[in-house]
């Protein structure tokens, strides 16, 4: 789903995953959504993006978190 929409290039955003053709990072999209910004508001603020690009960013993040690596969360019960 996101294979053509999410790219990483060391010359852009320090190599962080971005929406292809932009400097908008997956991290920024997730931060804004987590802070309560709606997809519509984000699209209004970034007219170069599409709903499909935002969904690709979310799918990319979910895919990364599905890996076998464990990410401890500070303060969580172990």
C-alpha positions in Angstrom: 0.0 0.0 0.0 2.7 2.5 0.9 5.6 1.1 -1.1 5.6 4.0 -3.7 4.4 6.7 -1.4 7.0 6.5 1.4 10.6 7.0 0.6 13.8 7.5 2.6 16.8 9.5 1.2 19.7 10.6 3.4 19.7 14.0 1.6 16.1 14.7 2.6 15.0 15.1 6.3 18.2 13.3 7.5 16.9 10.1 5.9 13.7 9.9 7.8 10.8 8.3 5.9 8.9 11.0 4.0 5.9 11.2 1.6 7.4 10.9 -1.9 8.0 14.2 -3.5 7.8 16.2 -0.3 9.8 16.8 2.9 6.8 15.8 5.0 7.9 13.1 7.4 5.9 10.1 8.5 6.9 11.3 12.0 5.2 14.7 11.5 2.0 13.1 10.3 1.8 10.7 13.2 2.7 13.5 15.7 -0.1 15.8 14.3 -2.7 13.0 14.3 -1.7 11.9 17.8 -2.1 15.5 19.0 -5.7 15.4 17.8 -5.4 17.1 14.4 -7.9 15.7 11.9 -6.8 14.3 8.6 -8.9 17.0 6.9 -7.0 19.7 8.9 -3.7 18.2 7.9 -4.7 18.0 4.3 -5.9 21.6 4.4 -2.5 22.7 5.8 -0.5 20.6 3.3 -2.4 20.7 -0.1 0.4 18.7 -1.8 -0.7 15.7 0.3 -3.5 13.2 -0.3 -5.6 11.1 2.0 -3.9 8.1 0.5 -0.5 9.5 1.5 -1.6 9.9 5.1 -3.0 6.4 5.2 0.3 5.2 3.7 2.2 6.9 6.5 0.0 5.2 9.1 0.4 1.8 7.3 4.2 2.3 7.2 4.4 2.9 10.9 2.2 -0.1 11.7 4.3 -2.3 9.5 7.5 -1.1 11.3 6.0 -1.8 14.7 5.0 -5.3 13.6 8.7 -6.3 13.4 10.2 -8.7 16.0 12.0 -5.9 17.8 10.8 -5.0 21.3 10.3 -1.3 22.1 10.1 -0.8 25.9 8.0 2.0 27.0 9.3 4.0 30.0 7.0 3.6 33.0 5.1 0.6 31.7 4.7 -2.5 33.8 7.2 -5.2 32.9 
